[in-house]
Amino acid sequence: MTRAQPTATQRKAQQAAARLSTPARPVEVRLSARRKKTITARWEGQTIVMLAPAAMGLERLVAAGEGLIARLEKKATRATNHKRSDDQLQALAEALNDKYLGGRAEWTSITWVENMTTRWGSCTPSTGRIRISHRLKQVPDYVLNSVIIHELVHTWIPNHGADFWHWASRAPQLERARGYLEAYQRWGCPGDGPEPQR
């Protein structure tokens, strides 16, 4: 029994989904001949489902999908991250320490602070105290994770030498997180207010 070959529309949907998906966030693309102009996206469980016209070209489909997905993710991040508590921060630090640092970091406390305006986080190795700027409550998880891992490494390596970066660079999507933080420092957090003037 042979399997039917996918149609051109099905192949386009599969190609778009493959380009838009990440391991942490799968995307399913559903194309419809009845749809003429509108493109929508919604969460179905942990999957983003995008509905679009079948006549739309692949490149346009992917570009539109990237914008819709970014808005969906930002909305979901804002809805959950503003509620992050010190207890959640502690639990996250424990999980990151175990997963990326082999349980090597030891600290006495990790808390959100509101008086930190020029740095994202700080660590006092002598006391084991870690402070994370409240401005990071609304950033994507990969950004917060990279800052926490950075500060956890400081609990046993106070400087930024080669040993430090050997451990700190284990943060997933570190370069992407750096870019996000540079943009945030310059223009503010996405969703904080009006778009910057160009």
C-alpha positions as CSV (number, residue, x, y, z in Angstrom):
1,M,0.0,0.0,0.0
2,T,1.6,3.3,-1.1
3,R,1.1,6.6,0.7
4,A,-0.3,9.4,-1.4
5,Q,2.1,12.2,-2.2
6,P,1.4,15.5,-0.4
7,T,-0.2,18.2,-2.6
8,A,1.7,21.4,-3.4
9,T,-0.5,23.2,-0.8
10,Q,0.4,20.6,1.9
11,R,4.1,20.8,1.0
12,K,4.0,24.6,1.4
13,A,2.2,24.3,4.7
14,Q,4.9,21.7,5.9
15,Q,7.7,23.9,4.7
16,A,6.3,27.0,6.4
17,A,5.7,25.1,9.6
18,A,9.3,23.7,9.6
19,R,10.7,27.3,9.1
20,L,8.5,28.8,11.9
21,S,8.8,26.0,14.5
22,T,11.4,25.7,17.3
23,P,12.0,22.7,19.5
24,A,10.2,24.5,22.4
25,R,7.4,25.9,20.3
26,P,6.0,23.9,17.4
27,V,3.9,25.6,14.7
28,E,1.2,24.0,12.6
29,V,0.2,25.8,9.4
30,R,-3.2,25.2,7.9
31,L,-3.9,26.6,4.5
32,S,-7.4,27.1,3.1
33,A,-8.6,27.8,-0.4
34,R,-11.6,29.6,1.1
35,R,-9.4,32.1,2.9
36,K,-8.6,35.1,0.7
37,K,-6.6,37.6,2.7
38,T,-6.7,37.1,6.5
39,I,-3.9,35.3,8.4
40,T,-4.5,34.4,12.0
41,A,-2.6,32.5,14.7
42,R,-3.6,31.0,18.0
43,W,-2.4,28.7,20.7
44,E,-3.7,25.1,20.8
45,G,-2.1,23.7,23.8
46,Q,1.7,24.1,23.4
47,T,1.4,24.5,19.6
48,I,0.8,27.7,17.6
49,V,-1.7,27.1,14.8
50,M,-1.5,29.5,11.9
51,L,-4.4,29.8,9.4
52,A,-3.7,31.4,6.1
53,P,-4.9,31.5,2.4
54,A,-3.6,28.6,0.3
55,A,-2.8,31.1,-2.5
56,M,-0.2,32.9,-0.4
57,G,3.4,32.4,-1.4
58,L,5.8,30.6,1.0
59,E,8.1,33.6,1.7
60,R,5.1,35.9,2.4
61,L,3.6,33.2,4.6
62,V,6.7,32.8,6.6
63,A,7.2,36.5,7.0
64,A,3.6,37.0,8.2
65,G,3.9,34.0,10.5
66,E,7.0,35.4,12.2
67,G,5.2,38.6,13.0
68,L,2.0,36.9,14.3
69,I,4.0,34.4,16.3
70,A,6.2,37.2,17.9
71,R,3.0,39.0,19.0
72,L,1.4,35.8,20.4
73,E,4.6,35.0,22.3
74,K,4.9,38.5,23.6
75,K,1.3,38.5,24.8
76,A,1.8,35.1,26.5
77,T,5.1,36.3,28.1
78,R,3.5,39.4,29.5
79,A,0.5,37.5,30.9
80,T,2.7,35.1,32.8
81,N,6.0,36.8,33.6
82,H,4.7,39.8,35.5
83,K,3.6,37.4,38.2
84,R,7.1,35.9,38.7
85,S,7.8,35.8,42.4
86,D,11.0,35.4,44.5
87,D,10.0,31.8,45.1
88,Q,9.7,31.1,41.4
89,L,13.0,32.8,40.8
90,Q,14.6,30.5,43.4
91,A,13.0,27.4,41.8
92,L,14.2,28.5,38.4
93,A,17.8,29.1,39.7
94,E,17.8,25.6,41.2
95,A,16.7,24.1,37.9
96,L,19.2,26.0,35.8
97,N,22.0,25.2,38.3
98,D,21.3,21.5,38.0
99,K,20.7,21.4,34.3
100,Y,23.6,23.7,33.0
101,L,26.1,24.0,35.9
102,G,26.0,20.5,37.4
103,G,24.7,21.8,40.7
104,R,28.0,23.7,41.2
105,A,26.6,27.1,42.3
106,E,25.8,27.7,45.9
107,W,23.9,30.8,47.0
108,T,21.9,32.0,50.0
109,S,19.2,34.0,48.3
110,I,18.1,35.1,44.9
111,T,15.5,37.9,44.8
112,W,14.0,40.5,42.5
113,V,15.1,44.1,43.3
114,E,13.6,47.4,42.1
115,N,16.6,49.6,42.8
116,M,18.8,48.1,40.1
117,T,18.7,50.3,37.0
118,T,22.1,50.0,35.4
119,R,22.7,46.2,35.7
120,W,20.5,43.2,35.0
121,G,21.8,41.2,38.0
122,S,24.4,41.1,40.6
123,C,26.1,38.5,42.9
124,T,28.0,39.0,46.1
125,P,30.1,35.8,46.2
126,S,31.1,36.3,49.9
127,T,27.5,36.3,51.0
128,G,26.0,34.1,48.3
129,R,23.3,36.8,47.6
130,I,22.0,37.2,44.1
131,R,19.8,40.1,43.0
132,I,17.9,40.3,39.7
133,S,16.5,43.5,38.3
134,H,12.7,43.7,38.3
135,R,13.0,44.9,34.7
136,L,13.6,41.3,33.7
137,K,10.2,40.1,34.9
138,Q,8.7,40.7,31.5
139,V,11.5,39.4,29.3
140,P,11.3,36.0,27.5
141,D,12.5,33.0,29.5
142,Y,15.8,32.5,27.5
143,V,16.8,36.1,28.4
144,L,16.1,35.7,32.1
145,N,17.8,32.3,32.1
146,S,21.0,33.7,30.7
147,V,21.1,36.4,33.4
148,I,20.5,33.9,36.2
149,I,23.1,31.5,34.9
150,H,25.6,34.4,34.6
151,E,25.0,35.3,38.2
152,L,25.1,31.7,39.4
153,V,28.5,31.3,37.9
154,H,29.7,34.4,39.8
155,T,29.0,32.5,43.1
156,W,32.3,30.6,42.5
157,I,34.0,32.6,39.8
158,P,33.9,36.4,40.6
159,N,35.7,37.6,37.5
160,H,34.9,37.4,33.8
161,G,37.9,35.3,32.7
162,A,38.0,32.3,30.5
163,D,36.9,30.0,33.3
164,F,33.8,32.1,33.9
165,W,32.8,32.1,30.2
166,H,33.4,28.4,30.0
167,W,30.4,28.0,32.4
168,A,28.3,31.1,31.6
169,S,28.3,30.3,27.9
170,R,26.3,27.1,28.7
171,A,23.2,29.3,28.8
172,P,20.9,28.4,25.9
173,Q,20.5,31.1,23.2
174,L,23.2,33.3,25.0
175,E,24.0,35.4,21.9
176,R,20.3,36.0,21.2
177,A,19.8,37.0,24.9
178,R,22.7,39.5,24.7
179,G,21.1,41.1,21.7
180,Y,17.8,41.3,23.4
181,L,19.3,42.9,26.5
182,E,21.3,45.4,24.4
183,A,18.1,46.4,22.6
184,Y,16.2,46.6,25.9
185,Q,18.9,48.8,27.4
186,R,18.7,51.1,24.5
187,W,15.0,51.2,23.7
188,G,13.2,49.7,26.6
189,C,11.3,46.4,27.0
190,P,8.9,45.5,24.1
191,G,5.4,46.3,25.2
192,D,6.5,49.0,27.8
193,G,5.1,51.9,25.8
194,P,4.9,53.5,22.4
195,E,7.2,52.3,19.7
196,P,10.5,54.2,19.4
197,Q,10.7,56.9,16.7
198,R,12.8,55.9,13.8
